[in-house]
Amino acid sequence: MQKKGKFMVYIVSQENFSWQGQVTWLNEKKTKSFRSLLELIKMMDSAIETEES
C-alpha cells in the first residue's frame, strides 16, 4: 500500500546550509516548526506512519 499525506511547507529562512520554517499536515490541520531539512523529513515520515496505524 502506498503512503500518502498532504503537507504545506513554509520556508522562513536558510541558514547553515539547511531550511528552517513550518510544516502543516493538512490531513490533521497540525502545524509544527522545523530547524533543518532532516527534521522536516522525519516529521513528515512520522505523520504518515501515524496515519497508517
C-alpha positions as CSV (number, residue, x, y, z in Angstrom):
1,M,0.0,0.0,0.0
2,Q,1.3,3.4,-0.9
3,K,1.7,6.0,1.8
4,K,0.0,9.3,1.2
5,G,-0.1,12.6,3.0
6,K,-0.6,16.3,2.2
7,F,1.7,18.9,3.7
8,M,2.2,22.6,3.2
9,V,5.8,23.7,3.8
10,Y,6.7,27.3,4.6
11,I,10.4,28.1,4.4
12,V,11.2,31.0,6.8
13,S,15.0,31.1,6.3
14,Q,18.0,29.3,5.1
15,E,20.9,29.1,7.5
16,N,23.8,26.7,8.0
17,F,23.1,25.1,4.6
18,S,19.6,24.0,5.7
19,W,16.0,25.2,5.7
20,Q,14.1,26.5,8.7
21,G,10.3,27.0,8.7
22,Q,6.9,25.5,9.4
23,V,5.1,22.5,8.0
24,T,1.4,22.0,8.2
25,W,0.0,18.5,8.0
26,L,-3.2,19.2,6.0
27,N,-4.9,15.9,6.9
28,E,-4.9,16.7,10.6
29,K,-4.6,20.5,10.4
30,K,-1.5,20.5,12.7
31,T,1.5,22.9,12.3
32,K,5.0,22.4,13.6
33,S,8.3,24.3,13.2
34,F,11.4,22.6,11.9
35,R,15.1,23.6,12.1
36,S,16.5,21.5,9.3
37,L,15.6,19.6,6.2
38,L,16.3,16.3,8.0
39,E,14.0,17.3,10.9
40,L,11.3,18.2,8.3
41,I,11.6,14.8,6.6
42,K,11.4,13.0,9.9
43,M,8.3,14.9,10.9
44,M,6.6,14.1,7.6
45,D,7.5,10.4,7.8
46,S,6.3,10.2,11.4
47,A,3.0,11.8,10.4
48,I,2.4,9.3,7.6
49,E,3.3,6.4,9.8
50,T,0.9,7.6,12.5
51,E,-1.9,8.0,9.9
52,E,-1.5,4.3,8.8
53,S,-1.7,3.0,12.3
